[in-house]
Amino acid sequence: MKTFRWIIGLVAVLAGIGAWLAHNQQTRQLQVQAASRPLPVTVAVTPVRRQTFTTETEYVGTSTFWREVPMTATTQGIVRSLNIRLNGPVRTGQILLTVDSDVNRASLAVAEATLTKARQDLTRYETLQRENNATATEVETARLQVRNAELQITTLQKQLSESVVKAPIGGTITEKPIERGMYIAPGTPLATITDVSAVKITVNIPEVELTNWPVGRSVRVRFEAYPNRAFTGMVHHVGLKGGDAANSAAGTFPVEIRVANNHPNAPLRVGMTARVSRTETVAAPALTIPRTALVPGTDRPAVYVLHGNRVRLRSIQTGDIVGTSIIVESGLKTGDQVVTSGSNGLRNGLNVNIQ
């Protein structure tokens, strides 16, 4: 009986040892499997999104004032009154100066007397012609004298009316070469009136770009004098005649841009360098991904797409490349997460950590 009990005890001990050995072997196998399993790779992902692409073109020009009228004398005499000052404002129709008209008045009186005598001579010659005592040539000469006297009177009357000089436009006096008491004659420079309410910038646009610069279009303008400020300009005129095509295969056309000069803290002046730019949509809204998402070395374009904690390699069809992005025509949808960095060593189904 004792022997039987001893045998049972021995069997139990051996069974326990076997179970312990089996457990240890299973544990070691699990540890080996865990050690051989690849660690998750850390990657960065970006969602697929729908994007509209634009492009900006820029042209350089120089500013001039919007309108400028140089005025010259059309009469003669001494400047008696002068109602302008350099850099001073003037209104349309404002009297700028008056000219002494004594000389013209005296000349007009002489011309009127000459006309009276010429008419009397013409009447006498016409009477003599009817009596066959004057020739047709003498009568025609008398008529010519009358016409000349009439023209002289018209000229002098016009000069008298122009002895009061008025401003043809409103603006600022930017040149004033005369002073009161000076003698002026027809052609003498009087003043220059400049409309400073706006500036004009002329840029040369290539022929192929002209359709993008219609009259009335708003554009952005930056002046080197104010690098941190953007102004709004408007296309005012597109030239009908192209310039020299030596520097452009298609030639260029002058386009005038108007920019309002109504910024007290950023006054615009003549001769400023301006950069005129416009923004155009170059592609309709489309699905896009960063170019860095494309997996190198594949037969066709492919990306790694995040599914839970794993990545799946997916083939896609791509379109145009615009900057750092590429258009996706098929294979992805908005919101898909694609790997953009850390893809080295990735393989299909691998666990990943997200940065």
C-alpha positions as CSV (number, residue, x, y, z in Angstrom):
1,M,0.0,0.0,0.0
2,K,2.8,2.3,0.9
3,T,4.5,1.4,-2.4
4,F,1.4,2.4,-4.3
5,R,1.2,5.7,-2.6
6,W,4.8,6.4,-3.4
7,I,4.3,5.7,-7.0
8,I,1.3,8.0,-7.2
9,G,3.3,10.8,-5.6
10,L,6.1,10.3,-8.0
11,V,3.8,10.5,-11.0
12,A,2.3,13.7,-9.7
13,V,5.7,15.3,-9.2
14,L,6.8,14.2,-12.7
15,A,3.5,15.6,-14.2
16,G,4.1,18.9,-12.4
17,I,7.6,19.1,-13.7
18,G,6.4,18.4,-17.2
19,A,3.7,21.1,-17.0
20,W,6.3,23.6,-15.7
21,L,8.7,22.8,-18.6
22,A,5.9,23.1,-21.2
23,H,4.8,26.5,-19.8
24,N,8.4,27.8,-19.9
25,Q,8.8,26.6,-23.5
26,Q,5.6,28.4,-24.5
27,T,6.7,31.6,-22.8
28,R,10.0,31.4,-24.5
29,Q,8.3,31.0,-27.9
30,L,6.1,34.0,-27.3
31,Q,9.1,36.1,-26.3
32,V,10.9,35.0,-29.5
33,Q,7.9,35.9,-31.6
34,A,7.6,39.3,-29.9
35,A,11.2,40.0,-30.4
36,S,11.0,39.1,-34.1
37,R,7.9,41.3,-34.7
38,P,8.9,44.7,-36.3
39,L,8.4,47.7,-34.1
40,P,5.8,50.4,-35.3
41,V,7.3,53.0,-37.6
42,T,6.7,56.7,-36.8
43,V,5.2,58.5,-39.8
44,A,3.6,61.8,-40.7
45,V,0.2,61.9,-42.5
46,T,-1.7,64.5,-44.4
47,P,-5.4,64.4,-45.3
48,V,-6.4,64.3,-49.0
49,R,-8.1,67.6,-49.7
50,R,-9.8,69.5,-52.6
51,Q,-7.8,72.5,-53.6
52,T,-8.1,75.4,-56.1
53,F,-4.8,76.4,-57.7
54,T,-3.9,80.0,-58.6
55,T,-0.9,81.7,-60.1
56,E,0.4,85.3,-59.8
57,T,2.2,87.2,-62.5
58,E,4.0,90.5,-61.9
59,Y,5.1,93.3,-64.1
60,V,7.2,96.4,-63.3
61,G,6.4,100.0,-64.3
62,T,7.0,103.6,-63.3
63,S,4.4,106.0,-62.0
64,T,3.4,109.2,-63.7
65,F,0.6,111.6,-62.6
66,W,-2.8,110.9,-64.1
67,R,-3.1,114.1,-66.1
68,E,-0.7,117.0,-66.8
69,V,-1.5,120.1,-68.8
70,P,1.3,122.5,-69.7
71,M,-0.1,126.0,-70.4
72,T,1.4,128.5,-72.8
73,A,0.4,132.1,-73.6
74,T,-1.9,132.8,-76.6
75,T,-1.8,136.6,-76.2
76,Q,0.8,139.3,-75.5
77,G,1.3,141.8,-72.8
78,I,2.5,142.3,-69.2
79,V,1.3,140.0,-66.5
80,R,-0.7,142.3,-64.2
81,S,-2.1,139.8,-61.7
82,L,-0.9,136.3,-60.8
83,N,-3.1,134.1,-58.6
84,I,-1.1,130.9,-58.4
85,R,1.8,129.5,-56.3
86,L,4.0,126.6,-56.9
87,N,2.5,123.3,-55.5
88,G,-0.7,125.2,-54.8
89,P,-4.1,123.8,-55.7
90,V,-6.4,125.2,-58.4
91,R,-9.9,124.5,-59.5
92,T,-11.3,124.1,-63.0
93,G,-12.2,127.5,-64.4
94,Q,-10.2,129.4,-61.7
95,I,-8.5,132.6,-62.9
96,L,-4.8,132.0,-62.9
97,L,-3.5,135.3,-64.2
98,T,-4.5,138.4,-66.2
99,V,-2.5,140.2,-68.9
100,D,-2.4,143.9,-69.6
101,S,-4.5,144.3,-72.7
102,D,-3.7,147.9,-73.5
103,V,-1.6,147.0,-76.5
104,N,-4.3,144.7,-77.9
105,R,-7.0,147.3,-77.3
106,A,-5.0,149.8,-79.2
107,S,-4.4,147.3,-82.0
108,L,-8.1,146.5,-82.1
109,A,-9.0,150.2,-82.5
110,V,-6.6,150.5,-85.4
111,A,-8.0,147.3,-87.0
112,E,-11.6,148.6,-86.6
113,A,-10.6,151.9,-88.3
114,T,-8.9,150.0,-91.1
115,L,-12.0,147.9,-91.6
116,T,-14.2,151.0,-91.8
117,K,-12.0,152.5,-94.5
118,A,-11.8,149.2,-96.4
119,R,-15.5,148.9,-96.6
120,Q,-15.8,152.5,-97.8
121,D,-13.2,151.8,-100.5
122,L,-15.1,148.7,-101.6
123,T,-18.3,150.6,-101.9
124,R,-16.6,153.3,-104.0
125,Y,-15.0,150.7,-106.3
126,E,-18.3,148.8,-106.8
127,T,-20.0,152.2,-107.8
128,L,-17.2,152.9,-110.2
129,Q,-17.4,149.5,-111.7
130,R,-21.1,150.0,-112.5
131,E,-20.1,153.2,-114.3
132,N,-17.4,151.3,-116.1
133,N,-14.7,153.4,-114.4
134,A,-13.2,150.6,-112.3
135,T,-12.0,147.1,-113.3
136,A,-13.0,143.8,-111.7
137,T,-9.5,143.3,-110.4
138,E,-9.7,146.6,-108.5
139,V,-13.1,145.6,-106.9
140,E,-11.7,142.2,-105.9
141,T,-8.7,143.8,-104.3
142,A,-11.0,146.0,-102.3
143,R,-13.0,143.0,-101.1
144,L,-9.8,141.3,-100.1
145,Q,-8.8,144.3,-98.0
146,V,-12.2,144.1,-96.1
147,R,-11.7,140.4,-95.4
148,N,-8.2,140.9,-94.1
149,A,-9.4,143.7,-91.8
150,E,-12.2,141.5,-90.5
151,L,-9.8,138.6,-89.7
152,Q,-7.4,141.0,-87.9
153,I,-10.3,142.2,-85.7
154,T,-11.3,138.6,-84.9
155,T,-7.7,137.7,-83.9
156,L,-7.4,140.7,-81.7
157,Q,-10.8,140.1,-80.0
158,K,-9.7,136.5,-79.3
159,Q,-6.4,137.7,-77.8
160,L,-8.3,140.2,-75.6
161,S,-10.6,137.5,-74.3
162,E,-7.5,135.4,-73.5
163,S,-5.9,138.1,-71.4
164,V,-7.7,136.4,-68.6
165,V,-6.2,132.9,-68.2
166,K,-8.3,130.2,-66.5
167,A,-7.4,126.7,-65.4
168,P,-8.6,124.1,-67.9
169,I,-8.5,121.3,-65.2
170,G,-8.3,121.1,-61.4
171,G,-5.1,120.0,-59.8
172,T,-1.8,121.3,-58.5
173,I,0.6,123.9,-59.9
174,T,3.8,121.9,-60.5
175,E,5.6,124.4,-62.7
176,K,5.4,128.2,-62.6
177,P,8.1,129.9,-64.7
178,I,6.4,133.4,-64.7
179,E,6.1,136.2,-62.3
180,R,3.9,139.3,-62.1
181,G,5.3,142.1,-64.3
182,M,6.8,139.8,-66.9
183,Y,6.1,140.5,-70.6
184,I,4.6,137.4,-72.3
185,A,4.0,136.7,-76.0
186,P,2.2,133.8,-77.7
187,G,4.0,130.6,-76.9
188,T,5.5,131.8,-73.6
189,P,5.2,128.9,-70.9
190,L,2.8,130.0,-68.1
191,A,2.3,127.1,-65.8
192,T,1.8,123.3,-65.6
193,I,-1.3,121.9,-63.9
194,T,-1.1,118.3,-62.7
195,D,-3.9,116.2,-61.6
196,V,-2.4,114.4,-58.5
197,S,-5.6,112.7,-57.5
198,A,-4.3,109.5,-59.1
199,V,-1.1,108.1,-60.7
200,K,-0.8,106.1,-63.9
201,I,1.5,103.1,-64.3
202,T,2.2,101.7,-67.7
203,V,3.4,98.1,-67.9
204,N,4.2,96.1,-71.0
205,I,2.1,93.0,-71.2
206,P,3.0,90.0,-73.6
207,E,0.5,89.5,-76.4
208,V,-0.5,86.0,-75.0
209,E,-1.5,87.7,-71.7
210,L,-3.7,90.5,-73.0
211,T,-7.0,88.7,-72.5
212,N,-6.2,88.6,-68.8
213,W,-6.0,92.4,-68.6
214,P,-9.4,93.7,-69.6
215,V,-10.3,97.3,-69.0
216,G,-11.9,97.7,-65.6
217,R,-10.1,94.8,-64.0
218,S,-8.7,95.3,-60.5
219,V,-5.0,94.5,-59.9
220,R,-2.7,94.7,-56.9
221,V,0.1,97.3,-56.9
222,R,3.1,97.5,-54.7
223,F,5.5,100.5,-54.6
224,E,9.1,100.0,-53.6
225,A,8.7,103.1,-51.4
226,Y,6.0,101.3,-49.4
227,P,7.1,97.6,-49.4
228,N,4.6,96.6,-46.7
229,R,1.6,98.1,-48.2
230,A,-0.6,97.0,-51.1
231,F,-2.6,99.3,-53.3
232,T,-5.6,98.5,-55.5
233,G,-5.3,99.6,-59.2
234,M,-7.6,99.4,-62.1
235,V,-6.8,98.7,-65.8
236,H,-7.8,101.9,-67.6
237,H,-6.5,101.4,-71.1
238,V,-5.0,98.7,-73.3
239,G,-2.8,99.9,-76.1
240,L,-3.9,99.1,-79.7
241,K,-0.3,99.2,-81.0
242,G,2.4,96.8,-79.8
243,G,5.9,97.8,-78.9
244,D,9.3,96.5,-80.0
245,A,9.2,92.7,-80.0
246,A,13.0,92.5,-79.6
247,N,12.8,91.3,-76.0
248,S,9.7,89.1,-76.5
249,A,8.9,86.6,-79.1
250,A,5.2,87.6,-79.1
251,G,5.7,91.3,-78.6
252,T,4.2,93.5,-75.8
253,F,1.4,96.0,-75.5
254,P,1.2,99.0,-73.1
255,V,-1.4,98.7,-70.4
256,E,-2.2,101.7,-68.2
257,I,-3.1,101.1,-64.6
258,R,-4.8,103.8,-62.5
259,V,-4.1,104.0,-58.8
260,A,-5.9,106.5,-56.6
261,N,-3.6,108.9,-54.7
262,N,-5.8,109.2,-51.6
263,H,-3.6,107.8,-48.9
264,P,-2.3,110.5,-46.5
265,N,0.3,108.3,-45.0
266,A,1.5,107.0,-48.3
267,P,1.5,109.7,-50.9
268,L,2.3,108.6,-54.5
269,R,4.7,110.6,-56.6
270,V,6.0,110.6,-60.1
271,G,8.9,108.2,-60.8
272,M,8.1,105.6,-58.2
273,T,8.9,102.0,-59.1
274,A,5.7,99.9,-59.0
275,R,5.0,96.2,-59.3
276,V,1.7,95.3,-60.8
277,S,0.4,91.8,-60.2
278,R,-2.7,89.8,-60.9
279,T,-3.9,86.4,-59.6
280,E,-5.5,83.8,-61.9
281,T,-7.1,80.4,-61.3
282,V,-5.1,77.9,-63.3
283,A,-7.0,74.7,-62.4
284,A,-10.5,73.8,-61.2
285,P,-10.9,72.5,-57.7
286,A,-9.3,69.0,-57.6
287,L,-8.1,66.4,-55.1
288,T,-4.5,67.0,-54.1
289,I,-1.8,65.4,-52.1
290,P,1.8,66.6,-51.3
291,R,4.3,65.3,-53.8
292,T,6.2,63.8,-50.9
293,A,3.4,61.3,-50.4
294,L,4.3,59.3,-53.6
295,V,6.1,56.1,-52.8
296,P,9.4,55.9,-54.9
297,G,10.3,52.8,-56.8
298,T,6.7,51.6,-57.7
299,D,5.6,50.6,-61.2
300,R,2.8,53.1,-61.0
301,P,2.0,56.0,-58.7
302,A,1.2,54.7,-55.2
303,V,0.8,56.0,-51.7
304,Y,0.5,54.6,-48.2
305,V,-3.0,55.2,-46.8
306,L,-3.6,55.0,-43.0
307,H,-6.2,52.4,-41.9
308,G,-6.4,52.4,-38.1
309,N,-2.9,51.8,-36.9
310,R,-1.7,50.2,-40.1
311,V,-0.8,51.4,-43.6
312,R,-2.0,50.0,-46.9
313,L,-0.2,50.6,-50.2
314,R,-2.7,51.9,-52.7
315,S,-2.2,52.6,-56.4
316,I,-3.5,56.0,-57.7
317,Q,-3.8,57.9,-61.0
318,T,-2.2,61.3,-60.9
319,G,-2.6,64.5,-63.0
320,D,-0.7,67.7,-63.2
321,I,1.9,68.8,-60.7
322,V,1.3,72.3,-59.3
323,G,4.0,73.6,-57.0
324,T,4.6,71.2,-54.2
325,S,1.2,69.4,-54.8
326,I,0.0,66.8,-57.3
327,I,-3.5,66.4,-58.5
328,V,-5.1,63.0,-57.9
329,E,-7.5,61.9,-60.6
330,S,-8.6,58.5,-59.0
331,G,-7.7,56.1,-56.2
332,L,-8.3,58.5,-53.2
333,K,-11.1,60.4,-51.7
334,T,-11.3,63.5,-49.6
335,G,-10.3,62.9,-46.0
336,D,-8.0,59.8,-46.7
337,Q,-4.8,60.1,-44.7
338,V,-1.7,59.5,-46.7
339,V,1.9,59.1,-45.4
340,T,4.0,62.1,-46.3
341,S,7.2,61.3,-44.4
342,G,8.8,58.3,-42.7
343,S,7.8,55.9,-45.6
344,N,11.3,54.5,-45.8
345,G,11.1,50.9,-44.7
346,L,7.3,50.8,-44.8
347,R,5.5,47.8,-46.2
348,N,1.9,46.9,-46.7
349,G,0.0,46.2,-43.4
350,L,2.8,47.5,-41.1
351,N,1.8,49.1,-37.8
352,V,2.7,52.8,-37.5
353,N,2.8,55.6,-35.0
354,I,1.6,59.0,-36.0
355,Q,3.8,62.0,-35.3
